[in-house]
């Protein structure tokens, strides 16, 4: 999917590594501190990018 974005001249913000979290049951993701930290960094990068292109 990232390839499609890049060949269409889109800017793809990144994070620490994979921007995804997995959970077996509803609410279980709240216990995955690493996934939450990764998603926090992604959100910060999206915010930074949006402020630069707006």
WOWOPE-V281271 format. One record per residue. N is the residue number from 1. PHI is phi in whole degrees, -180 to 180 (* if undefined). OMEGA is omega in whole degrees, 0 to 359 (* if undefined). Layout:
BEGIN
n->N phi->PHI omega->OMEGA
n->N phi->PHI omega->OMEGA
END
This chain:
BEGIN
n->1 phi->* omega->179
n->2 phi->-60 omega->178
n->3 phi->-58 omega->180
n->4 phi->-61 omega->178
n->5 phi->-61 omega->185
n->6 phi->-66 omega->181
n->7 phi->-72 omega->176
n->8 phi->-106 omega->175
n->9 phi->59 omega->177
n->10 phi->-95 omega->176
n->11 phi->-93 omega->183
n->12 phi->-111 omega->177
n->13 phi->-71 omega->181
n->14 phi->-114 omega->179
n->15 phi->-145 omega->180
n->16 phi->-65 omega->173
n->17 phi->-160 omega->186
n->18 phi->-53 omega->182
n->19 phi->-90 omega->184
n->20 phi->-153 omega->174
n->21 phi->-131 omega->180
n->22 phi->-119 omega->176
n->23 phi->-147 omega->179
n->24 phi->-86 omega->183
n->25 phi->-129 omega->180
n->26 phi->-57 omega->179
n->27 phi->86 omega->183
n->28 phi->-68 omega->181
n->29 phi->-62 omega->180
n->30 phi->-62 omega->179
n->31 phi->-90 omega->182
n->32 phi->-92 omega->185
n->33 phi->-63 omega->180
n->34 phi->-66 omega->178
n->35 phi->-64 omega->180
n->36 phi->-65 omega->178
n->37 phi->-66 omega->178
n->38 phi->-64 omega->180
n->39 phi->-70 omega->175
n->40 phi->-61 omega->179
n->41 phi->-65 omega->177
n->42 phi->-60 omega->179
n->43 phi->-61 omega->177
n->44 phi->-61 omega->180
n->45 phi->-68 omega->177
n->46 phi->-66 omega->178
n->47 phi->-62 omega->179
n->48 phi->-60 omega->181
n->49 phi->-62 omega->180
n->50 phi->-62 omega->179
n->51 phi->-69 omega->181
n->52 phi->-81 omega->184
n->53 phi->-97 omega->181
n->54 phi->-90 omega->*
END
